[in-house]
Amino acid sequence: MPGPSSSMSAASAPKLHRGLKMLGTLLITLSAISPASSVFIIAPGVMTQAGSGAFWSFVIAGVVGVFMAFVYAELASAYPLSGGEYAIVARTLGRLPGFVALGLLLVTQLLIIAVIALGVGTYLEVLFPGLPGPLVAAVTTGIATVLAVFDVRVNAWITGVFLGIEMIALAVLTVLGLFHPARTMGDLLAHPVVATSAGVAPASAGLIAAASAVAIFSYNGYGSAVYFGEETKNAHRGIARAILWALAITVAAELIPITAVLLGAPSLAELFSAPNMMSYFVTARAGPTVNSVISLAIALAILNAVLAIILITSRMVFSTGRDATWPRAASRGLAAIHPKTGTPWIATIATGMLGMALCFANKDFLLVMTATSIVAVYAALCLAVLAGRRNGSTAHAAYRMPWFPLAPLLALAALVYVTYESALDPAVGRPSLVITVGIGVVSVVYYLAVLRRRGTWELHGSNER
């Protein structure tokens, strides 16, 4: 809690405007997850790693998601703050763990903007060959940044329209696969295969488990509803409902079309070796015209996802300014709220500009940087909900998960296993774990050498109950 050395009293701390209802928060949250972007951009990475075993990777990730949704819902109902996970961890486990979570999230969220935006060029290239991918991604991020400065209710409406378009694209993908199956569900379940130089070979349980880390990343975002806690009416109850609904809709919207693609692909070997797996599938089943229409829909879905992620990330960046994380002038600027739109406009512009710059980084580097950091954040949240029940810091939560402490304990067990399997993967998993640890170490050093010594890092937020 803020102490005597606070540079900004709770009364004077900038406050966001409560203009959202639960539905608006849900629409932005689902748009940030962007099931279509996950299916068309992230799922191919899981298939490259686990082959048709990607089905089981997404099932494992879905189970972990259910556990984590319970954890998120309880914690967010206690602390529906724009700082999101770091604000929660800092209030339940302590400031140092909270700042480590902030370090991981800042890097991950900014990189996710670029990871998603780079997909725009991939799908627009179907219509306009030769487009420079990084430049298209940066322009997309710039457009999304301009939109993100407007009133959050306007953005809820915009994201809702685009979300409907991407759901239609996923429905088409599902129909193409389920109505023209090339293999049985039993074969998919019992005999997963992975690509090899000679075609395909049986996929091992280790590969499937390691790929589930990326699948978890694909579902990730349902907890992002908490970032709008200070802009949502009746947030202590509404945010928990938004999180649970977002997880349920996301799992269905991603797992069903992915299953349809794996069942309906004419050749798994050709699918796994295709430069653009989903374009290969759609073209093989419906022809180039349908593929062009779907590609345009996915490009719009990606723009929508970038917009929603900028909205989310800018709230966290705003919160870091309000909590005096940076030098005084920078913190004051990031904490500024536009008098007309009621949005953290400087934090939004700063977020967008960093996202634009990262669009020119290597995509494989971006994926390695983000692959396992979310696992560490999930583990911190599991420990936070256990600590919150024990020390009473979440006693005021409006939502209580069923069967406590089963969900956080099972989620922790699954996360430990995923981490172990990731450590055995020399291509993506192990380098990503090393980077995650490195970010954590840098965060600890900054906190101890700068923030604790300066004594000005304070935790501000809404006092609404």
Backbone torsions as a table, in degrees:
resi	resn	phi	psi	omega
1	MET	NA	153.9	179.8
2	PRO	-59.4	138.8	-179.4
3	GLY	-111.5	-169.9	-177.4
4	PRO	-62.3	-26.0	-176.8
5	SER	-84.7	3.5	-176.5
6	SER	-57.8	133.6	179.0
7	SER	-84.1	-5.4	-177.7
8	MET	-148.5	115.0	-178.4
9	SER	-69.0	158.4	179.4
10	ALA	-60.0	-33.6	-178.0
11	ALA	-71.0	-34.1	-176.4
12	SER	-93.3	-7.6	-178.5
13	ALA	-61.4	137.4	-179.6
14	PRO	-57.1	140.5	-178.6
15	LYS	-123.6	138.0	176.6
16	LEU	-81.7	160.4	-177.2
17	HIS	-89.7	135.5	179.3
18	ARG	-86.9	92.2	-178.4
19	GLY	-119.1	-2.8	-176.0
20	LEU	-99.7	144.5	166.1
21	LYS	-98.1	172.0	-176.8
22	MET	-56.2	-38.4	-178.5
23	LEU	-63.7	-42.8	178.6
24	GLY	-62.2	-42.2	176.8
25	THR	-62.3	-41.2	178.7
26	LEU	-62.7	-42.2	-179.1
27	LEU	-63.6	-43.5	178.7
28	ILE	-66.3	-40.1	-179.7
29	THR	-62.9	-46.9	178.4
30	LEU	-63.8	-35.5	178.7
31	SER	-67.5	-34.6	177.3
32	ALA	-67.8	-40.4	175.2
33	ILE	-65.1	-41.7	-179.4
34	SER	48.5	77.3	179.9
35	PRO	-50.6	-38.3	-179.7
36	ALA	-66.5	-43.5	177.7
37	SER	-62.0	-39.9	178.7
38	SER	-63.1	-44.4	-178.6
39	VAL	-66.9	-41.7	-173.8
40	PHE	-88.0	-21.2	-176.3
41	ILE	-113.1	-47.6	-173.9
42	ILE	-87.7	-40.3	-178.6
43	ALA	-56.6	-39.8	176.4
44	PRO	-57.5	-32.7	176.1
45	GLY	-65.2	-37.9	177.0
46	VAL	-66.9	-40.6	179.2
47	MET	-66.4	-36.3	176.9
48	THR	-62.0	-37.5	-177.1
49	GLN	-80.9	-42.0	-172.1
50	ALA	-117.9	-1.0	-179.4
51	GLY	63.4	-140.3	178.1
52	SER	-71.3	-11.5	172.0
53	GLY	-65.4	-7.3	175.7
54	ALA	-56.9	-29.6	176.6
55	PHE	-56.1	-50.2	-179.1
56	TRP	-68.2	-32.8	177.2
57	SER	-61.0	-41.3	179.8
58	PHE	-73.8	-30.6	175.4
59	VAL	-66.5	-46.5	177.4
60	ILE	-58.5	-45.0	179.4
61	ALA	-62.8	-35.6	178.1
62	GLY	-65.5	-39.7	177.3
63	VAL	-63.8	-46.2	176.6
64	VAL	-59.9	-37.8	179.5
65	GLY	-61.6	-40.1	178.5
66	VAL	-61.7	-47.1	178.7
67	PHE	-60.0	-45.8	-176.7
68	MET	-69.6	-31.4	177.4
69	ALA	-63.7	-40.0	175.3
70	PHE	-60.6	-44.9	-179.7
71	VAL	-62.4	-49.4	179.4
72	TYR	-58.6	-45.3	-175.3
73	ALA	-61.1	-43.8	-179.7
74	GLU	-67.0	-46.5	-178.7
75	LEU	-66.2	-41.0	-179.1
76	ALA	-69.0	-30.4	177.3
77	SER	-71.4	-22.0	175.5
78	ALA	-85.3	-38.6	-176.9
79	TYR	-134.7	76.0	177.5
80	PRO	-80.1	77.9	-171.5
81	LEU	-118.0	151.6	-178.0
82	SER	-66.4	-17.4	176.6
83	GLY	-73.6	-14.7	177.1
84	GLY	64.5	-135.0	-172.1
85	GLU	-61.2	-40.1	-176.8
86	TYR	-66.8	-36.5	178.7
87	ALA	-66.2	-35.2	178.9
88	ILE	-70.7	-49.6	-178.0
89	VAL	-62.5	-39.8	-179.8
90	ALA	-63.6	-31.6	-178.0
91	ARG	-86.6	-13.9	-177.8
92	THR	-112.5	-40.5	-178.9
93	LEU	-102.5	-19.2	-178.2
94	GLY	124.4	163.9	-172.7
95	ARG	-69.5	-40.0	-179.0
96	LEU	-63.5	-50.1	175.3
97	PRO	-58.3	-36.9	179.2
98	GLY	-63.5	-39.2	-179.3
99	PHE	-72.7	-33.1	175.0
100	VAL	-62.9	-42.6	176.7
101	ALA	-60.5	-39.7	178.0
102	LEU	-61.8	-44.4	179.5
103	GLY	-59.0	-45.9	179.2
104	LEU	-63.9	-42.1	-176.5
105	LEU	-71.3	-39.2	179.2
106	LEU	-59.0	-47.9	180.0
107	VAL	-64.3	-48.1	-175.7
108	THR	-62.7	-48.5	-175.9
109	GLN	-63.9	-40.6	179.2
110	LEU	-67.5	-39.0	179.3
111	LEU	-70.6	-33.7	179.7
112	ILE	-61.3	-37.0	178.4
113	ILE	-55.2	-47.4	-178.9
114	ALA	-69.6	-41.2	179.7
115	VAL	-56.6	-46.6	-179.1
116	ILE	-71.5	-43.9	-176.9
117	ALA	-62.7	-33.0	-179.6
118	LEU	-64.9	-16.9	177.2
119	GLY	-73.5	-18.5	-178.8
120	VAL	-61.3	-48.5	-179.2
121	GLY	-61.5	-36.2	-179.8
122	THR	-59.1	-41.3	-175.6
123	TYR	-90.4	-27.8	174.0
124	LEU	-72.9	-23.1	-179.7
125	GLU	-64.8	-23.1	175.5
126	VAL	-61.8	-36.0	179.8
127	LEU	-92.3	-33.5	-177.1
128	PHE	-130.1	83.5	-177.4
129	PRO	-57.9	144.6	175.9
130	GLY	87.6	6.5	179.1
131	LEU	-64.9	136.7	176.9
132	PRO	-73.9	107.4	-174.0
133	GLY	-53.2	-53.4	-178.9
134	PRO	-59.1	-40.1	-179.8
135	LEU	-66.2	-43.3	177.8
136	VAL	-60.9	-41.8	179.4
137	ALA	-62.9	-41.8	-179.5
138	ALA	-66.8	-40.8	177.8
139	VAL	-64.2	-42.7	177.8
140	THR	-58.5	-44.5	179.6
141	THR	-64.7	-38.3	178.2
142	GLY	-64.0	-43.5	177.4
143	ILE	-61.5	-45.0	-179.5
144	ALA	-62.9	-35.7	179.9
145	THR	-64.9	-43.3	178.3
146	VAL	-60.3	-45.4	179.1
147	LEU	-63.5	-36.2	-175.0
148	ALA	-66.9	-20.3	179.9
149	VAL	-73.1	-22.9	-177.8
150	PHE	-70.5	170.3	179.4
151	ASP	-49.4	136.7	-176.4
152	VAL	-62.4	-28.3	178.0
153	ARG	-68.5	-36.3	175.8
154	VAL	-63.7	-42.1	180.0
155	ASN	-68.3	-31.4	175.5
156	ALA	-63.3	-40.1	178.8
157	TRP	-67.8	-45.0	179.8
158	ILE	-60.7	-48.5	-178.6
159	THR	-65.1	-32.7	178.5
160	GLY	-64.2	-41.7	178.9
161	VAL	-64.3	-48.6	-179.9
162	PHE	-64.3	-35.0	178.9
163	LEU	-61.9	-39.2	178.0
164	GLY	-61.7	-38.7	179.3
165	ILE	-64.1	-44.1	-177.5
166	GLU	-71.1	-29.5	176.5
167	MET	-67.0	-34.8	176.2
168	ILE	-64.6	-42.2	178.5
169	ALA	-60.8	-41.3	178.5
170	LEU	-66.8	-35.8	177.8
171	ALA	-64.3	-40.8	177.7
172	VAL	-62.8	-44.2	178.6
173	LEU	-58.7	-43.0	-179.6
174	THR	-63.8	-45.5	-179.8
175	VAL	-62.1	-42.9	-178.9
176	LEU	-61.3	-35.7	-179.0
177	GLY	-82.5	-44.7	-174.9
178	LEU	-75.6	-27.2	-179.5
179	PHE	-86.7	-11.7	177.9
180	HIS	-134.1	60.4	-177.2
181	PRO	-68.8	138.6	176.6
182	ALA	-102.0	-7.9	178.3
183	ARG	-153.2	166.9	-176.6
184	THR	-89.6	161.5	176.7
185	MET	-64.7	-36.2	178.3
186	GLY	-60.8	-39.3	178.5
187	ASP	-66.3	-39.7	178.9
188	LEU	-64.6	-40.3	-178.0
189	LEU	-72.4	-43.9	-170.0
190	ALA	-94.1	-21.7	-174.1
191	HIS	-132.7	63.2	177.7
192	PRO	-66.5	141.6	-179.7
193	VAL	-127.8	158.1	-179.9
194	VAL	-129.7	153.7	-177.8
195	ALA	-69.5	140.9	173.4
196	THR	-135.2	174.4	179.4
197	SER	-65.5	-22.5	-178.8
198	ALA	-98.1	2.2	-177.5
199	GLY	134.0	-106.7	176.4
200	VAL	-134.8	156.5	178.1
201	ALA	-145.6	162.0	-179.8
202	PRO	-55.0	137.0	178.3
203	ALA	-88.2	130.0	-178.6
204	SER	-79.2	158.6	177.6
205	ALA	-61.9	-33.3	179.2
206	GLY	-64.1	-43.0	178.3
207	LEU	-63.1	-42.6	-179.2
208	ILE	-64.0	-42.5	-179.6
209	ALA	-67.2	-41.6	179.6
210	ALA	-63.5	-40.0	179.7
211	ALA	-67.7	-21.4	-179.8
212	SER	-65.1	-22.3	176.1
213	ALA	-62.9	-41.3	177.6
214	VAL	-72.1	-34.5	177.6
215	ALA	-64.7	-37.7	175.5
216	ILE	-60.5	-42.1	176.7
217	PHE	-61.5	-35.9	-179.6
218	SER	-64.3	-40.1	178.4
219	TYR	-79.1	-21.1	-171.3
220	ASN	-55.6	141.4	176.9
221	GLY	133.6	-16.9	-179.7
222	TYR	-61.8	-30.8	177.6
223	GLY	-75.1	-7.7	-177.9
224	SER	-65.9	-14.1	177.0
225	ALA	-55.9	-29.3	-177.9
226	VAL	-61.5	-28.6	-178.3
227	TYR	-64.7	-18.6	178.5
228	PHE	-102.7	16.6	-178.8
229	GLY	-60.4	-31.2	-179.4
230	GLU	-88.0	0.4	178.2
231	GLU	-120.8	3.7	-178.3
232	THR	-108.8	134.0	177.9
233	LYS	-71.2	142.6	-178.6
234	ASN	51.5	47.9	-170.4
235	ALA	-61.9	-35.4	-175.2
236	HIS	-61.7	-25.9	176.1
237	ARG	-103.2	-41.2	-175.1
238	GLY	-65.5	-36.8	-177.8
239	ILE	-66.2	-40.5	178.9
240	ALA	-61.1	-43.5	179.0
241	ARG	-64.8	-41.1	179.9
242	ALA	-61.8	-39.9	-180.0
243	ILE	-63.9	-47.6	-177.1
244	LEU	-65.9	-41.6	177.6
245	TRP	-67.0	-38.7	-179.2
246	ALA	-63.0	-41.3	179.3
247	LEU	-64.9	-46.6	-178.5
248	ALA	-60.6	-46.0	-178.9
249	ILE	-66.7	-40.2	-177.7
250	THR	-63.7	-47.7	-178.6
251	VAL	-60.1	-45.3	179.4
252	ALA	-64.7	-43.5	-175.5
253	ALA	-70.3	-20.5	178.8
254	GLU	-101.8	-46.4	-174.5
255	LEU	-66.0	-40.0	-177.4
256	ILE	-64.7	-51.5	178.8
257	PRO	-66.7	-34.5	177.0
258	ILE	-62.8	-42.7	176.4
259	THR	-61.3	-41.8	179.7
260	ALA	-62.2	-40.4	178.9
261	VAL	-64.9	-44.6	-179.1
262	LEU	-67.2	-30.5	176.8
263	LEU	-79.3	-35.2	-170.6
264	GLY	-97.9	-10.4	-179.6
265	ALA	-61.1	128.1	-179.2
266	PRO	-57.3	-37.0	179.2
267	SER	-142.3	120.8	178.9
268	LEU	-66.5	-36.5	179.1
269	ALA	-61.5	-43.6	178.8
270	GLU	-69.7	-36.8	177.3
271	LEU	-59.8	-50.4	-175.7
272	PHE	-68.4	-25.6	-178.4
273	SER	-94.5	-6.1	-178.0
274	ALA	-69.1	139.8	176.8
275	PRO	-60.3	-34.9	176.4
276	ASN	-130.1	97.4	-171.5
277	MET	-59.4	-43.9	-175.5
278	MET	-71.9	-36.1	175.8
279	SER	-65.3	-39.2	175.7
280	TYR	-58.1	-46.6	-176.8
281	PHE	-63.8	-50.0	-177.4
282	VAL	-63.3	-43.3	179.7
283	THR	-63.4	-41.3	-179.1
284	ALA	-65.5	-33.9	-174.8
285	ARG	-96.6	-27.3	-173.9
286	ALA	-132.6	-7.2	177.5
287	GLY	97.3	167.2	-175.2
288	PRO	-67.2	-29.8	-178.7
289	THR	-66.4	-47.9	177.8
290	VAL	-62.6	-38.2	178.7
291	ASN	-61.9	-38.0	178.6
292	SER	-65.6	-42.0	179.3
293	VAL	-65.1	-45.6	179.5
294	ILE	-63.1	-40.4	-179.9
295	SER	-61.1	-40.5	177.7
296	LEU	-65.2	-41.2	178.5
297	ALA	-62.3	-39.6	-179.8
298	ILE	-69.8	-36.4	176.0
299	ALA	-60.3	-40.8	176.0
300	LEU	-66.0	-38.8	178.9
301	ALA	-63.4	-37.6	180.0
302	ILE	-68.2	-42.7	174.8
303	LEU	-56.5	-43.5	178.9
304	ASN	-61.8	-43.0	179.9
305	ALA	-64.7	-42.3	178.7
306	VAL	-61.8	-43.2	177.2
307	LEU	-58.4	-49.4	-177.3
308	ALA	-65.4	-39.2	-179.3
309	ILE	-68.9	-36.1	175.3
310	ILE	-64.8	-40.7	176.3
311	LEU	-57.5	-43.9	-178.5
312	ILE	-69.1	-51.5	-175.6
313	THR	-63.5	-37.3	179.9
314	SER	-64.8	-30.7	176.3
315	ARG	-66.2	-40.3	177.6
316	MET	-66.7	-43.3	178.8
317	VAL	-62.4	-41.5	175.0
318	PHE	-56.7	-45.1	-178.5
319	SER	-63.9	-36.7	178.1
320	THR	-64.3	-35.4	176.7
321	GLY	-68.2	-43.7	179.3
322	ARG	-63.0	-31.1	179.8
323	ASP	-87.9	7.8	176.6
324	ALA	59.6	46.8	-179.8
325	THR	-76.7	-28.2	-173.5
326	TRP	-112.5	178.1	173.5
327	PRO	-52.7	153.5	-168.6
328	ARG	-53.1	-46.9	-177.1
329	ALA	-64.8	-42.8	179.6
330	ALA	-65.3	-43.3	179.9
331	SER	-62.8	-42.4	-179.6
332	ARG	-63.4	-41.2	179.3
333	GLY	-65.4	-45.8	-178.5
334	LEU	-65.4	-25.8	-179.4
335	ALA	-87.0	0.9	-177.5
336	ALA	-71.2	140.9	177.5
337	ILE	-117.9	130.7	-178.3
338	HIS	-65.3	130.8	-175.8
339	PRO	-64.8	-26.1	-178.4
340	LYS	-94.7	-46.9	-176.1
341	THR	-85.8	-19.9	-179.1
342	GLY	70.8	21.7	-178.4
343	THR	-111.5	156.4	177.3
344	PRO	-77.4	80.8	-165.5
345	TRP	-69.8	-38.8	179.1
346	ILE	-69.1	-41.9	176.8
347	ALA	-61.5	-37.0	179.4
348	THR	-66.4	-45.3	179.5
349	ILE	-64.7	-42.6	179.2
350	ALA	-62.1	-42.1	178.4
351	THR	-61.6	-46.5	-179.4
352	GLY	-63.1	-41.1	-179.0
353	MET	-66.0	-41.0	176.6
354	LEU	-65.0	-40.6	177.4
355	GLY	-61.4	-40.7	178.6
356	MET	-62.6	-42.8	-179.6
357	ALA	-63.7	-39.8	-177.4
358	LEU	-70.5	-15.8	177.6
359	CYS	-63.8	-17.4	-179.4
360	PHE	-95.7	4.2	175.9
361	ALA	-82.5	162.1	178.6
362	ASN	-66.4	130.7	-175.2
363	LYS	-64.4	-39.6	179.3
364	ASP	-62.7	-38.3	176.9
365	PHE	-61.9	-42.3	-179.8
366	LEU	-62.8	-41.8	-179.6
367	LEU	-66.2	-40.8	178.9
368	VAL	-64.5	-38.8	-178.7
369	MET	-64.7	-30.3	-173.0
370	THR	-104.9	-7.8	-168.5
371	ALA	-62.2	-41.8	-174.1
372	THR	-115.9	-6.4	-178.7
373	SER	-62.3	-33.6	180.0
374	ILE	-67.1	-28.1	176.7
375	VAL	-63.8	-42.0	178.3
376	ALA	-64.2	-40.6	179.0
377	VAL	-66.0	-43.0	177.3
378	TYR	-58.7	-43.5	179.8
379	ALA	-61.4	-40.8	178.5
380	ALA	-62.6	-38.5	179.6
381	LEU	-68.6	-37.5	176.4
382	CYS	-61.5	-44.6	177.7
383	LEU	-65.8	-34.7	-179.3
384	ALA	-64.9	-42.4	-178.6
385	VAL	-70.6	-33.3	175.6
386	LEU	-67.1	-43.7	179.2
387	ALA	-67.1	-38.0	-179.0
388	GLY	-61.8	-39.8	176.4
389	ARG	-67.3	-36.7	-175.4
390	ARG	-74.7	-44.7	-175.5
391	ASN	-96.5	-1.3	175.8
392	GLY	83.3	4.3	-177.4
393	SER	-70.1	-16.1	176.4
394	THR	-115.2	20.1	-177.2
395	ALA	-62.2	-24.8	-178.2
396	HIS	-88.2	4.8	-177.4
397	ALA	-58.4	136.2	-179.9
398	ALA	-80.4	-18.2	179.5
399	TYR	-120.2	135.6	175.5
400	ARG	-122.3	125.0	-177.5
401	MET	-66.7	151.3	175.5
402	PRO	-75.3	152.5	172.2
403	TRP	59.2	30.2	177.0
404	PHE	-59.0	139.4	5.7
405	PRO	-100.3	28.4	-174.4
406	LEU	-58.1	-48.1	-175.0
407	ALA	-59.9	-53.2	-179.3
408	PRO	-65.5	-34.6	180.0
409	LEU	-68.7	-44.5	178.3
410	LEU	-66.7	-38.9	177.3
411	ALA	-62.4	-42.5	177.8
412	LEU	-61.1	-42.3	179.1
413	ALA	-61.9	-43.9	179.1
414	ALA	-64.6	-39.8	-179.5
415	LEU	-67.1	-37.7	176.5
416	VAL	-62.3	-42.8	179.9
417	TYR	-65.7	-43.2	178.0
418	VAL	-61.6	-40.1	178.5
419	THR	-63.7	-42.1	178.4
420	TYR	-60.7	-47.5	-179.5
421	GLU	-67.6	-33.8	177.5
422	SER	-65.0	-37.1	179.2
423	ALA	-64.3	-24.2	179.4
424	LEU	-84.6	-9.3	-178.2
425	ASP	-95.1	106.6	-174.9
426	PRO	-74.6	-18.0	-174.7
427	ALA	-80.8	-49.7	-175.2
428	VAL	-121.2	-52.0	-172.0
429	GLY	-58.7	-52.6	-175.6
430	ARG	-65.8	-47.3	177.2
431	PRO	-60.5	-36.3	-179.7
432	SER	-66.4	-40.1	177.7
433	LEU	-63.2	-41.3	178.7
434	VAL	-61.8	-43.0	179.0
435	ILE	-64.8	-41.8	178.8
436	THR	-59.9	-44.9	177.4
437	VAL	-62.7	-40.9	179.7
438	GLY	-61.3	-42.4	177.8
439	ILE	-63.4	-40.3	178.3
440	GLY	-61.6	-42.3	-179.9
441	VAL	-64.5	-45.4	178.3
442	VAL	-60.2	-39.7	179.3
443	SER	-63.9	-42.7	178.8
444	VAL	-61.7	-45.7	-179.0
445	VAL	-61.7	-44.3	179.7
446	TYR	-63.3	-42.0	-178.6
447	TYR	-64.1	-47.6	-175.9
448	LEU	-71.7	-40.7	-174.1
449	ALA	-82.5	-26.5	-175.3
450	VAL	-115.2	-61.3	-170.2
451	LEU	-70.4	-47.0	-178.5
452	ARG	-68.0	-39.1	179.2
453	ARG	-66.2	-37.7	179.7
454	ARG	-75.3	-30.9	176.2
455	GLY	70.1	27.3	-177.0
456	THR	-117.0	1.6	179.9
457	TRP	-78.4	106.8	-176.4
458	GLU	-119.3	150.4	-176.7
459	LEU	-101.4	104.0	179.5
460	HIS	-104.5	161.6	177.6
461	GLY	169.1	177.7	-179.1
462	SER	-66.9	141.4	176.1
463	ASN	-98.3	6.9	-177.8
464	GLU	-62.9	138.8	177.6
465	ARG	-116.9	NA	NA
